[in-house]
């Protein structure tokens, strides 16, 4: 079979919620159908359109999703290795689908280096595949666009659960003033902490549905239950990275091209998005949906401790 895959992420630059990497695999002769459906980069679609296309994409092909929770993201960021994490996640989803050719939206400044990194992390028993990474692949390649929709809708499901418990905080990205204000109020105690009254899903939501991959949940259903029911009922593969071993990571060993500017040789500058390798703050008993490697969060914690 001549399967072609696309890989993209959602949430890399966020300060709230997970990083999601998704892959979509489809027969080459079905690609025109994606175009007919209007599949494109998720950033160019409204929420309603993404959800409709999400279900259509799953009818046409297979998908695999890998979810990295904030504490995992932080461990990689502190070690100047966010690109490595994304490459590991891309390799994981591609190993599940085993396409002959995979197109990937590159996070590295050098796309060919990102392709090589993913290839080196594939499972040893995988069928050989060609990996082509490019900047803006989610915009230029319809299969990568399909993956971007799967990643975005999956992340939205998880972020919606946080909002049900704590209220609307905007996009979850540091450029959003509502997000910044929410984090400030959360850390200074203005907003109640997790465990002080767990929210319930009311009315329309995201989760259990009538068909494979549908993303709606029944009234009064707990968010976490709805999410895990949805994932377990799907034929596609989901992996949640909640506590993987990162003790072996050492940014100085990743590449001989590392420089003192903060770029680890895999093209990730930790000044971007306000992240760097400063001393960590103890986040025990804090909020597991916040990325504490973001500099303003560390500053707020330092002022509140």
Backbone as CSV, one residue per row, in Angstrom:
resi,resn,N_x,N_y,N_z,CA_x,CA_y,CA_z,C_x,C_y,C_z
1,UNK,0.837,-1.191,0.000,0.000,0.000,0.000,0.877,1.247,0.000
2,UNK,0.425,2.269,-0.707,1.213,3.486,-0.873,0.713,4.554,0.086
3,UNK,1.066,4.411,1.372,0.583,5.338,2.377,1.527,6.519,2.548
4,UNK,0.910,7.688,2.645,1.653,8.930,2.863,1.153,9.538,4.165
5,UNK,2.068,10.029,4.972,1.695,10.595,6.276,2.096,12.060,6.368
6,UNK,1.375,12.778,7.209,1.730,14.141,7.576,1.837,14.226,9.086
7,UNK,2.743,15.058,9.571,2.964,15.201,11.019,3.002,16.684,11.380
8,UNK,2.291,17.046,12.435,2.323,18.431,12.914,2.026,18.448,14.406
9,UNK,2.280,19.607,15.023,2.068,19.756,16.460,1.084,20.873,16.752
10,UNK,0.605,20.871,17.990,-0.205,21.971,18.509,0.224,22.230,19.942
11,UNK,0.444,23.487,20.269,0.742,23.861,21.647,2.198,24.021,21.993
12,UNK,3.083,24.039,21.016,4.513,24.165,21.326,4.817,25.453,22.078
13,UNK,4.233,26.538,21.657,4.546,27.828,22.272,3.628,28.234,23.399
14,UNK,2.735,27.339,23.812,1.777,27.677,24.863,2.434,27.648,26.236
15,UNK,1.782,28.284,27.194,2.247,28.245,28.585,1.279,27.446,29.451
16,UNK,0.120,27.115,28.885,-0.874,26.293,29.568,-1.217,25.104,28.679
17,UNK,-1.256,23.915,29.285,-1.702,22.739,28.570,-0.587,21.974,27.887
18,UNK,-0.958,20.865,27.219,0.031,19.942,26.664,0.567,20.367,25.308
19,UNK,1.632,19.696,24.909,2.113,19.709,23.530,1.566,18.452,22.883
20,UNK,0.927,18.585,21.734,0.335,17.453,21.029,0.974,17.327,19.656
21,UNK,1.458,16.140,19.338,1.976,15.841,18.010,1.083,14.764,17.403
22,UNK,0.598,15.012,16.197,-0.296,14.082,15.527,0.246,13.723,14.157
23,UNK,-0.043,12.502,13.747,0.271,12.054,12.397,-0.998,11.517,11.762
24,UNK,-1.163,11.794,10.497,-2.269,11.258,9.710,-1.682,10.510,8.533
25,UNK,-2.141,9.270,8.345,-1.668,8.443,7.242,-2.829,8.156,6.306
26,UNK,-2.601,8.318,5.016,-3.675,8.184,4.041,-3.113,7.591,2.756
27,UNK,-3.940,6.846,2.022,-3.529,6.321,0.731,-3.315,7.481,-0.243
28,UNK,-2.322,7.363,-1.076,-1.974,8.453,-1.993,-3.146,8.860,-2.872
29,UNK,-3.975,7.884,-3.265,-5.085,8.214,-4.160,-6.258,8.864,-3.430
30,UNK,-6.143,9.049,-2.111,-7.196,9.710,-1.344,-6.853,11.155,-0.996
31,UNK,-5.672,11.590,-1.384,-5.239,12.948,-1.038,-6.146,14.000,-1.654
32,UNK,-6.597,13.748,-2.891,-7.493,14.713,-3.534,-8.774,14.903,-2.741
33,UNK,-9.194,13.869,-2.034,-10.401,13.970,-1.229,-10.194,14.951,-0.074
34,UNK,-9.002,14.952,0.512,-8.705,15.925,1.564,-8.826,17.348,1.025
35,UNK,-8.328,17.549,-0.180,-8.403,18.876,-0.803,-9.854,19.267,-1.036
36,UNK,-10.668,18.309,-1.525,-12.079,18.579,-1.776,-12.822,18.947,-0.499
37,UNK,-12.434,18.341,0.603,-13.085,18.617,1.886,-12.710,19.986,2.453
38,UNK,-11.649,20.583,1.902,-11.203,21.880,2.408,-10.212,21.776,3.535
39,UNK,-9.518,20.643,3.650,-8.512,20.474,4.691,-7.361,21.449,4.455
40,UNK,-6.950,22.120,5.501,-5.836,23.065,5.427,-5.256,23.236,6.822
41,UNK,-4.253,24.060,6.927,-3.638,24.374,8.217,-4.723,24.746,9.223
42,UNK,-4.698,24.118,10.406,-5.741,24.353,11.408,-5.845,25.817,11.811
43,UNK,-4.733,26.556,11.700,-4.744,27.965,12.097,-5.605,28.805,11.158
44,UNK,-5.908,28.265,9.983,-6.715,28.987,9.003,-8.194,28.620,9.084
45,UNK,-8.552,27.802,10.056,-9.922,27.322,10.199,-10.508,27.746,11.543
46,UNK,-11.807,27.967,11.582,-12.441,28.224,12.874,-12.692,26.902,13.582
47,UNK,-13.075,26.992,14.841,-13.218,25.789,15.667,-14.245,24.819,15.100
48,UNK,-15.374,25.320,14.676,-16.436,24.458,14.143,-15.936,23.684,12.920
49,UNK,-15.239,24.380,12.023,-14.724,23.732,10.817,-13.693,22.667,11.160
50,UNK,-12.845,22.949,12.158,-11.834,21.961,12.557,-12.487,20.674,13.058
51,UNK,-13.540,20.812,13.858,-14.191,19.629,14.413,-14.865,18.815,13.315
52,UNK,-15.516,19.491,12.375,-16.148,18.780,11.264,-15.109,18.034,10.429
53,UNK,-13.993,18.699,10.160,-12.949,18.074,9.346,-12.233,16.973,10.118
54,UNK,-12.105,17.130,11.412,-11.490,16.105,12.261,-12.162,14.755,12.021
55,UNK,-13.483,14.740,12.063,-14.215,13.489,11.882,-14.096,12.958,10.462
56,UNK,-14.087,13.852,9.468,-13.944,13.425,8.075,-12.560,12.828,7.818
57,UNK,-11.545,13.440,8.417,-10.171,12.946,8.239,-10.047,11.526,8.774
58,UNK,-10.656,11.266,9.921,-10.569,9.935,10.521,-11.313,8.881,9.711
59,UNK,-12.279,9.312,8.898,-12.974,8.376,8.020,-12.115,7.996,6.813
60,UNK,-11.208,8.886,6.440,-10.380,8.661,5.250,-9.085,7.927,5.530
61,UNK,-8.535,8.110,6.711,-7.216,7.540,6.992,-7.060,7.139,8.438
62,UNK,-5.824,6.894,8.830,-5.486,6.519,10.202,-4.719,7.663,10.855
63,UNK,-4.785,7.714,12.162,-4.038,8.748,12.871,-3.422,8.182,14.132
64,UNK,-2.381,8.846,14.599,-1.750,8.528,15.876,-1.404,9.851,16.538
65,UNK,-1.555,9.898,17.849,-1.343,11.142,18.586,-0.462,10.868,19.791
66,UNK,0.488,11.765,20.038,1.332,11.699,21.217,1.175,13.013,21.983
67,UNK,0.912,12.904,23.281,0.625,14.066,24.114,1.681,14.181,25.208
68,UNK,2.368,15.312,25.254,3.357,15.562,26.305,2.779,16.552,27.302
69,UNK,2.684,16.128,28.559,2.163,17.006,29.579,3.207,18.059,29.967
70,UNK,2.761,19.172,30.561,3.672,20.283,30.855,4.925,19.906,31.627
71,UNK,4.822,19.000,32.615,6.014,18.668,33.389,7.071,17.983,32.522
72,UNK,6.637,17.252,31.504,7.589,16.637,30.570,8.214,17.723,29.694
73,UNK,7.384,18.626,29.200,7.882,19.726,28.372,8.925,20.527,29.137
74,UNK,8.624,20.839,30.399,9.558,21.618,31.210,10.909,20.934,31.331
75,UNK,10.924,19.620,31.542,12.186,18.899,31.685,13.044,19.033,30.430
76,UNK,12.423,18.971,29.275,13.177,19.120,28.030,13.623,20.566,27.820
77,UNK,12.761,21.520,28.154,13.129,22.922,27.997,14.311,23.270,28.884
78,UNK,14.306,22.799,30.137,15.406,23.085,31.051,16.726,22.520,30.531
79,UNK,16.635,21.508,29.691,17.846,20.887,29.126,18.104,21.340,27.691
80,UNK,17.465,22.420,27.271,17.642,22.950,25.912,17.341,21.876,24.869
81,UNK,16.242,21.176,25.009,15.994,20.015,24.155,14.553,19.912,23.691
82,UNK,13.859,21.029,23.530,12.468,20.952,23.112,12.337,20.322,21.730
83,UNK,13.262,20.624,20.835,13.210,20.014,19.505,13.377,18.505,19.584
84,UNK,14.201,18.054,20.517,14.379,16.616,20.689,13.079,15.973,21.134
85,UNK,12.380,16.610,22.071,11.096,16.073,22.514,10.130,15.962,21.338
86,UNK,10.046,17.018,20.539,9.122,16.980,19.403,9.533,15.913,18.390
87,UNK,10.826,15.730,18.198,11.296,14.682,17.289,10.937,13.301,17.823
88,UNK,11.093,13.099,19.135,10.723,11.814,19.743,9.242,11.543,19.565
89,UNK,8.441,12.573,19.746,7.002,12.407,19.591,6.627,12.120,18.138
90,UNK,7.294,12.804,17.205,7.038,12.548,15.784,7.434,11.126,15.411
91,UNK,8.585,10.682,15.913,9.030,9.307,15.639,8.041,8.302,16.213
92,UNK,7.499,8.624,17.383,6.563,7.707,18.032,5.305,7.513,17.187
93,UNK,4.726,8.613,16.713,3.485,8.482,15.941,3.750,7.854,14.571
94,UNK,4.895,8.148,13.978,5.217,7.540,12.688,5.470,6.043,12.837
95,UNK,6.050,5.635,13.950,6.271,4.209,14.195,4.947,3.461,14.322
96,UNK,3.914,4.172,14.772,2.599,3.540,14.868,1.962,3.358,13.491
97,UNK,2.186,4.290,12.591,1.497,4.261,11.298,2.315,3.619,10.179
98,UNK,3.636,3.719,10.249,4.551,3.104,9.288,4.230,3.433,7.822
99,UNK,4.221,4.713,7.480,3.997,5.088,6.071,5.278,4.894,5.259
100,UNK,5.144,4.943,3.954,6.333,4.901,3.098,7.002,6.266,3.027
101,UNK,6.180,7.330,3.122,6.678,8.692,3.022,5.971,9.543,4.060
102,UNK,6.732,10.349,4.779,6.150,11.224,5.797,6.611,12.661,5.568
103,UNK,5.656,13.566,5.549,5.940,14.999,5.482,5.737,15.582,6.880
104,UNK,6.689,16.387,7.336,6.680,16.894,8.703,6.859,18.405,8.699
105,UNK,6.068,19.073,9.533,6.272,20.509,9.734,7.479,20.691,10.643
106,UNK,8.521,21.303,10.138,9.805,21.370,10.845,9.818,22.476,11.889
107,UNK,10.254,22.135,13.104,10.447,23.140,14.152,11.903,23.596,14.204
108,UNK,12.778,22.837,13.565,14.204,23.152,13.546,14.477,24.225,12.497
109,UNK,15.479,25.055,12.735,15.874,26.038,11.730,16.412,25.363,10.475
110,UNK,16.893,24.120,10.622,17.374,23.330,9.490,16.471,22.106,9.333
111,UNK,15.515,22.139,8.411,14.552,21.042,8.275,15.199,19.685,8.048
112,UNK,16.278,19.642,7.262,16.914,18.351,6.991,17.486,17.735,8.264
113,UNK,17.926,18.571,9.189,18.442,18.074,10.459,17.304,17.480,11.295
114,UNK,16.147,18.100,11.240,14.998,17.588,11.972,14.562,16.237,11.394
115,UNK,14.582,16.104,10.077,14.259,14.821,9.448,15.201,13.730,9.926
116,UNK,16.483,14.046,9.958,17.480,13.054,10.387,17.283,12.682,11.853
117,UNK,16.919,13.660,12.667,16.702,13.392,14.079,15.531,12.432,14.264
118,UNK,14.437,12.683,13.558,13.273,11.794,13.652,13.633,10.391,13.189
119,UNK,14.341,10.304,12.062,14.706,8.994,11.519,15.547,8.198,12.512
120,UNK,16.414,8.881,13.236,17.290,8.192,14.190,16.530,7.684,15.408
121,UNK,15.320,8.201,15.631,14.540,7.850,16.805,13.415,6.860,16.516
122,UNK,13.266,6.459,15.269,12.242,5.478,14.914,12.551,4.132,15.551
123,UNK,11.515,3.350,15.786,11.715,2.011,16.313,12.588,1.204,15.362
124,UNK,13.464,0.391,15.917,14.428,-0.341,15.096,13.764,-1.262,14.082
125,UNK,12.601,-1.799,14.416,11.939,-2.732,13.516,11.045,-2.077,12.486
126,UNK,11.034,-0.744,12.445,10.142,-0.049,11.516,10.530,-0.278,10.059
127,UNK,9.517,-0.300,9.211,9.754,-0.334,7.774,10.438,0.964,7.375
128,UNK,11.479,0.903,6.560,12.161,2.134,6.149,11.178,3.127,5.528
129,UNK,11.295,4.375,5.940,10.416,5.397,5.384,11.216,6.638,5.043
130,UNK,10.740,7.364,4.069,11.358,8.627,3.693,10.688,9.739,4.501
131,UNK,11.487,10.592,5.128,10.962,11.685,5.940,11.405,13.008,5.342
132,UNK,10.447,13.850,5.045,10.727,15.159,4.458,10.152,16.240,5.364
133,UNK,11.027,17.027,5.973,10.596,18.116,6.849,10.723,19.448,6.122
134,UNK,9.813,20.340,6.402,9.852,21.664,5.776,9.154,22.666,6.676
135,UNK,9.601,23.920,6.610,8.907,24.982,7.318,7.571,25.265,6.632
136,UNK,6.561,25.560,7.421,5.218,25.860,6.932,4.613,24.706,6.128
137,UNK,5.012,23.493,6.456,4.441,22.330,5.771,2.952,22.202,6.055
138,UNK,2.509,22.672,7.233,1.079,22.608,7.539,0.261,23.476,6.601
139,UNK,0.881,24.504,6.062,0.203,25.391,5.112,0.309,24.868,3.684
140,UNK,1.456,24.263,3.349,1.747,23.905,1.965,1.410,22.463,1.598
141,UNK,1.181,21.602,2.591,0.941,20.187,2.324,-0.371,19.781,2.996
142,UNK,-1.325,19.292,2.210,-2.657,19.020,2.747,-2.652,17.887,3.770
143,UNK,-1.735,16.913,3.655,-1.689,15.821,4.623,-1.155,16.329,5.963
144,UNK,-0.183,17.226,5.914,0.301,17.847,7.152,-0.790,18.745,7.736
145,UNK,-1.540,19.414,6.861,-2.670,20.198,7.327,-3.679,19.338,8.072
146,UNK,-3.923,18.126,7.558,-4.827,17.196,8.241,-4.297,16.841,9.624
147,UNK,-2.993,16.613,9.720,-2.380,16.310,11.016,-2.509,17.494,11.964
148,UNK,-2.392,18.704,11.428,-2.510,19.891,12.280,-3.910,19.996,12.871
149,UNK,-4.918,19.566,12.128,-6.294,19.594,12.629,-6.472,18.571,13.744
150,UNK,-5.951,17.358,13.555,-6.053,16.332,14.588,-5.345,16.792,15.856
151,UNK,-4.163,17.374,15.706,-3.407,17.844,16.871,-4.142,18.973,17.587
152,UNK,-4.668,19.911,16.830,-5.328,21.076,17.427,-6.601,20.680,18.152
153,UNK,-7.435,19.844,17.544,-8.686,19.434,18.183,-8.392,18.628,19.448
154,UNK,-7.385,17.760,19.391,-7.016,16.971,20.568,-6.570,17.883,21.708
155,UNK,-5.731,18.864,21.396,-5.283,19.793,22.436,-6.455,20.611,22.974
156,UNK,-7.357,21.028,22.090,-8.509,21.807,22.540,-9.366,21.022,23.521
157,UNK,-9.507,19.706,23.295,-10.262,18.865,24.223,-9.670,18.981,25.626
158,UNK,-8.351,18.902,25.711,-7.688,18.911,27.004,-7.720,20.301,27.634
159,UNK,-7.530,21.329,26.832,-7.558,22.699,27.360,-8.961,23.062,27.827
160,UNK,-9.987,22.569,27.118,-11.365,22.834,27.546,-11.615,22.305,28.953
161,UNK,-11.009,21.163,29.271,-11.184,20.596,30.605,-10.622,21.502,31.682
162,UNK,-9.493,22.148,31.397,-8.913,23.093,32.358,-9.840,24.296,32.530
163,UNK,-10.396,24.770,31.430,-11.283,25.931,31.497,-12.547,25.621,32.277
164,UNK,-13.028,24.392,32.194,-14.228,24.039,32.950,-13.976,24.081,34.451
165,UNK,-12.745,23.837,34.839,-12.418,23.848,36.262,-12.050,25.231,36.764
166,UNK,-11.447,26.053,35.891,-10.872,27.315,36.368,-11.409,28.560,35.678
167,UNK,-12.226,28.390,34.649,-12.724,29.551,33.920,-11.916,29.819,32.665
168,UNK,-12.427,30.717,31.854,-11.802,31.010,30.565,-10.530,31.830,30.769
169,UNK,-9.422,31.331,30.226,-8.153,32.062,30.327,-7.603,32.425,28.952
170,UNK,-8.477,32.426,27.963,-8.024,32.794,26.634,-7.367,31.640,25.902
171,UNK,-6.355,31.953,25.120,-5.740,30.967,24.224,-4.767,30.025,24.925
172,UNK,-4.242,30.440,26.082,-3.210,29.641,26.744,-1.814,29.956,26.263
173,UNK,-1.690,30.972,25.383,-0.384,31.382,24.862,0.070,32.666,25.544
174,UNK,1.367,32.839,25.713,1.871,33.973,26.494,1.598,35.342,25.884
175,UNK,1.288,35.397,24.590,0.972,36.682,23.972,-0.428,37.172,24.329
176,UNK,-1.244,36.295,24.903,-2.632,36.610,25.239,-2.683,37.240,26.632
177,UNK,-3.160,38.469,26.719,-3.200,39.174,27.999,-4.101,38.451,28.996
178,UNK,-5.163,37.790,28.505,-6.044,37.045,29.413,-5.306,35.863,30.037
179,UNK,-4.465,35.224,29.248,-3.687,34.105,29.764,-2.704,34.576,30.817
180,UNK,-2.038,35.672,30.544,-1.057,36.202,31.494,-1.735,36.617,32.801
181,UNK,-2.901,37.247,32.673,-3.625,37.672,33.874,-4.113,36.457,34.668
182,UNK,-4.574,35.427,33.963,-5.048,34.205,34.615,-3.928,33.553,35.427
183,UNK,-2.746,33.449,34.836,-1.623,32.820,35.537,-1.242,33.625,36.768
184,UNK,-1.229,34.931,36.628,-0.925,35.785,37.788,-1.937,35.564,38.908
185,UNK,-3.223,35.582,38.565,-4.264,35.399,39.576,-4.236,33.988,40.151
186,UNK,-3.906,33.008,39.313,-3.848,31.625,39.785,-2.746,31.454,40.823
187,UNK,-1.582,32.009,40.534,-0.441,31.814,41.413,-0.499,32.662,42.672
188,UNK,-1.243,33.759,42.643,-1.343,34.557,43.877,-2.576,34.185,44.703
189,UNK,-3.317,33.143,44.242,-4.421,32.633,45.038,-5.768,33.250,44.754
190,UNK,-5.843,34.188,43.817,-7.130,34.801,43.486,-8.088,33.767,42.906
191,UNK,-7.547,32.846,42.093,-8.329,31.752,41.525,-8.101,30.517,42.374
192,UNK,-9.162,29.757,42.654,-9.024,28.593,43.537,-8.100,27.553,42.915
193,UNK,-7.386,26.855,43.782,-6.455,25.836,43.330,-7.179,24.542,42.992
194,UNK,-6.496,23.728,42.189,-7.063,22.446,41.796,-7.354,21.606,43.037
195,UNK,-8.528,20.967,43.033,-8.920,20.145,44.166,-9.893,20.857,45.094
196,UNK,-10.056,22.192,44.930,-10.990,22.945,45.767,-12.349,23.066,45.063
197,UNK,-12.876,21.907,44.648,-14.159,21.913,43.952,-13.967,21.585,42.496
198,UNK,-14.073,20.317,42.139,-13.833,19.887,40.770,-15.039,20.195,39.907
199,UNK,-14.804,20.767,38.743,-15.883,21.135,37.846,-16.500,19.934,37.157
200,UNK,-17.696,20.117,36.653,-18.370,19.098,35.877,-18.686,19.677,34.513
201,UNK,-18.761,18.810,33.518,-19.065,19.262,32.164,-20.546,19.602,32.075
202,UNK,-20.849,20.753,31.541,-22.237,21.171,31.397,-22.535,21.371,29.922
203,UNK,-23.640,20.807,29.451,-24.067,21.063,28.078,-23.110,20.484,27.058
204,UNK,-22.917,21.211,25.979,-22.089,20.738,24.878,-20.631,20.752,25.275
205,UNK,-19.883,19.776,24.761,-18.472,19.718,25.093,-17.711,18.931,24.083
206,UNK,-16.594,18.368,24.532,-15.737,17.602,23.642,-15.411,16.297,24.320
207,UNK,-15.599,15.203,23.630,-15.249,13.931,24.247,-16.007,12.794,23.611
208,UNK,-16.951,12.158,24.341,-17.655,10.984,23.831,-18.577,11.382,22.693
209,UNK,-18.654,10.563,21.683,-19.502,10.862,20.540,-20.229,9.631,20.063
210,UNK,-20.995,9.776,18.988,-21.789,8.671,18.468,-20.958,7.748,17.603
211,UNK,-19.996,8.286,16.916,-19.225,7.483,15.986,-17.752,7.528,16.308
212,UNK,-16.966,6.766,15.573,-15.536,6.706,15.807,-14.917,8.080,15.629
213,UNK,-14.298,8.584,16.683,-13.591,9.841,16.578,-14.438,11.072,16.794
214,UNK,-15.776,10.927,16.888,-16.608,12.093,17.113,-16.229,12.759,18.422
215,UNK,-16.333,14.081,18.472,-15.887,14.798,19.659,-17.018,15.606,20.270
216,UNK,-17.951,14.896,20.883,-18.963,15.513,21.718,-19.146,14.631,22.941
217,UNK,-19.518,15.226,24.079,-19.714,14.429,25.284,-21.096,14.661,25.842
218,UNK,-21.545,13.726,26.645,-22.863,13.824,27.232,-22.841,14.792,28.405
219,UNK,-24.010,15.349,28.733,-24.107,16.271,29.859,-23.736,15.572,31.162
220,UNK,-23.151,16.348,32.076,-22.806,15.893,33.416,-21.684,14.868,33.453
221,UNK,-21.002,14.650,32.334,-19.929,13.669,32.355,-18.622,14.349,32.732
222,UNK,-17.882,13.757,33.624,-16.613,14.303,34.053,-15.656,14.405,32.878
223,UNK,-14.914,15.525,32.815,-14.037,15.758,31.666,-13.026,14.650,31.455
224,UNK,-12.294,14.276,32.512,-11.264,13.252,32.357,-11.859,11.929,31.893
225,UNK,-13.014,11.561,32.427,-13.675,10.326,32.004,-14.049,10.402,30.535
226,UNK,-14.596,11.546,30.138,-14.990,11.722,28.743,-13.790,11.640,27.810
227,UNK,-12.710,12.289,28.205,-11.514,12.286,27.366,-10.981,10.878,27.186
228,UNK,-10.794,10.162,28.291,-10.200,8.830,28.195,-11.141,7.831,27.529
229,UNK,-12.457,8.037,27.676,-13.412,7.191,26.961,-13.281,7.409,25.467
230,UNK,-13.179,8.668,25.071,-13.026,8.982,23.654,-11.765,8.342,23.090
231,UNK,-10.660,8.496,23.791,-9.398,7.969,23.281,-9.403,6.454,23.240
232,UNK,-9.951,5.808,24.272,-9.919,4.354,24.328,-10.863,3.726,23.313
233,UNK,-11.896,4.467,22.882,-12.850,3.934,21.919,-12.374,4.064,20.482
234,UNK,-11.298,4.782,20.267,-10.807,5.006,18.907,-9.881,3.890,18.476
235,UNK,-9.857,3.657,17.145,-8.922,2.683,16.597,-7.520,3.266,16.545
236,UNK,-7.413,4.601,16.511,-6.118,5.249,16.392,-5.344,5.154,17.703
237,UNK,-4.049,5.402,17.616,-3.177,5.221,18.774,-2.913,6.551,19.466
238,UNK,-3.128,6.571,20.785,-2.817,7.737,21.601,-1.786,7.348,22.641
239,UNK,-0.829,8.223,22.860,0.147,8.033,23.926,0.254,9.329,24.702
240,UNK,0.178,9.239,26.031,0.324,10.423,26.872,1.655,10.331,27.607
241,UNK,2.520,11.301,27.366,3.806,11.350,28.040,3.619,12.134,29.331
242,UNK,3.408,11.411,30.408,3.139,12.062,31.691,4.337,12.024,32.618
243,UNK,5.212,11.065,32.450,6.341,10.942,33.365,7.448,10.101,32.779
244,UNK,7.951,10.490,31.615,8.998,9.704,30.981,10.354,10.048,31.584
245,UNK,11.288,9.127,31.439,12.620,9.318,32.011,13.416,10.300,31.166
246,UNK,13.788,11.411,31.748,14.597,12.394,31.032,15.932,12.592,31.736
247,UNK,16.272,11.703,32.661,17.477,11.882,33.469,18.758,11.806,32.638
248,UNK,18.681,11.134,31.494,19.878,10.967,30.670,20.163,12.189,29.814
249,UNK,19.226,13.120,29.760,19.376,14.245,28.849,20.471,15.197,29.306
250,UNK,21.257,15.624,28.362,22.293,16.614,28.618,22.446,17.437,27.354
251,UNK,22.043,18.688,27.422,22.059,19.522,26.220,23.404,19.583,25.530
252,UNK,24.494,19.416,26.278,25.815,19.514,25.659,26.130,18.308,24.799
253,UNK,25.361,17.227,24.942,25.635,16.014,24.176,24.779,15.868,22.934
254,UNK,23.833,16.780,22.725,22.917,16.610,21.626,23.559,16.919,20.270
255,UNK,24.458,17.874,20.237,25.008,18.277,18.948,26.343,18.978,19.130
256,UNK,27.216,18.738,18.213,28.510,19.425,18.249,28.376,20.865,17.803
257,UNK,27.184,21.227,17.318,26.959,22.584,16.839,26.412,23.508,17.918
258,UNK,26.364,23.024,19.166,25.838,23.852,20.245,26.669,25.126,20.391
259,UNK,25.997,26.192,20.798,26.704,27.463,20.934,26.310,28.119,22.235
260,UNK,27.056,29.102,22.637,26.786,29.793,23.891,25.579,30.706,23.792
261,UNK,25.015,30.863,22.589,23.862,31.744,22.428,22.589,31.138,22.970
262,UNK,22.628,29.864,23.383,21.430,29.230,23.906,20.790,28.287,22.931
263,UNK,21.295,28.229,21.682,20.769,27.292,20.693,21.496,25.981,20.859
264,UNK,20.743,24.890,21.017,21.366,23.621,21.358,21.869,22.840,20.163
265,UNK,21.873,23.433,18.985,22.315,22.726,17.809,21.179,22.063,17.067
266,UNK,20.016,21.994,17.692,18.829,21.494,17.022,17.886,22.640,16.675
267,UNK,18.380,23.850,16.745,17.624,24.982,16.251,16.644,25.578,17.242
268,UNK,16.756,25.294,18.529,15.811,25.866,19.487,16.505,26.899,20.348
269,UNK,16.089,28.143,20.180,16.630,29.246,20.970,15.699,29.482,22.151
270,UNK,16.190,29.310,23.363,15.327,29.376,24.526,14.957,30.786,24.913
271,UNK,15.417,31.789,24.189,14.898,33.120,24.420,13.538,33.278,23.755
272,UNK,13.259,32.421,22.756,11.965,32.458,22.119,10.922,31.953,23.112
273,UNK,9.748,32.622,23.120,8.667,32.293,24.052,9.070,32.522,25.511
274,UNK,10.162,33.244,25.752,10.514,33.579,27.118,11.092,32.432,27.911
275,UNK,11.650,31.404,27.248,12.168,30.254,27.968,13.691,30.252,27.944
276,UNK,14.282,29.819,29.014,15.717,29.598,29.024,16.044,28.538,30.052
277,UNK,17.323,28.360,30.348,17.751,27.270,31.225,18.076,27.775,32.629
278,UNK,17.331,28.777,33.092,17.578,29.308,34.428,17.242,28.272,35.493
279,UNK,17.683,28.551,36.725,17.450,27.636,37.836,15.966,27.352,38.002
280,UNK,15.646,26.085,38.184,14.267,25.670,38.329,13.705,26.042,39.696
281,UNK,12.391,26.230,39.722,11.678,26.464,40.976,10.919,25.195,41.326
282,UNK,10.933,24.833,42.587,10.206,23.653,43.035,8.718,23.849,42.783
283,UNK,8.136,22.954,41.956,6.730,23.090,41.596,5.873,22.011,42.234
284,UNK,6.357,21.372,43.284,5.554,20.367,43.974,4.250,20.997,44.465
285,UNK,3.154,20.247,44.293,1.842,20.680,44.758,1.363,21.932,44.027
286,UNK,1.938,22.205,42.883,1.473,23.324,42.079,0.500,22.811,41.024
287,UNK,0.305,23.551,39.964,-0.697,23.227,38.962,-0.047,22.454,37.813
288,UNK,-0.570,21.249,37.526,0.099,20.396,36.556,-0.161,20.794,35.117
289,UNK,-0.993,21.813,34.887,-1.259,22.251,33.519,-0.460,23.495,33.136
290,UNK,0.370,23.995,34.040,1.187,25.180,33.774,2.608,24.757,33.398
291,UNK,3.191,25.466,32.445,4.593,25.227,32.080,5.468,26.198,32.876
292,UNK,6.143,25.667,33.864,6.925,26.494,34.772,8.263,26.924,34.186
293,UNK,8.614,26.382,33.021,9.856,26.806,32.379,9.715,28.163,31.700
294,UNK,8.513,28.682,31.632,8.295,30.010,31.050,8.748,31.059,32.048
295,UNK,9.613,31.947,31.650,10.280,32.876,32.559,9.329,33.701,33.420
296,UNK,8.258,34.307,32.852,7.356,35.082,33.714,6.678,34.250,34.799
297,UNK,6.430,32.956,34.540,5.858,32.108,35.578,6.840,31.951,36.721
298,UNK,8.101,31.734,36.401,9.124,31.607,37.445,9.240,32.885,38.252
299,UNK,9.117,34.015,37.567,9.196,35.304,38.256,8.028,35.473,39.226
300,UNK,6.820,35.091,38.766,5.659,35.202,39.633,5.783,34.300,40.851
301,UNK,6.292,33.095,40.622,6.481,32.164,41.740,7.509,32.698,42.723
302,UNK,8.577,33.258,42.191,9.624,33.779,43.073,9.080,34.892,43.952
303,UNK,8.152,35.680,43.412,7.581,36.781,44.189,6.556,36.319,45.202
304,UNK,5.964,35.113,44.941,4.903,34.623,45.815,5.392,33.655,46.881
305,UNK,6.604,33.109,46.695,7.122,32.111,47.646,7.660,32.816,48.883
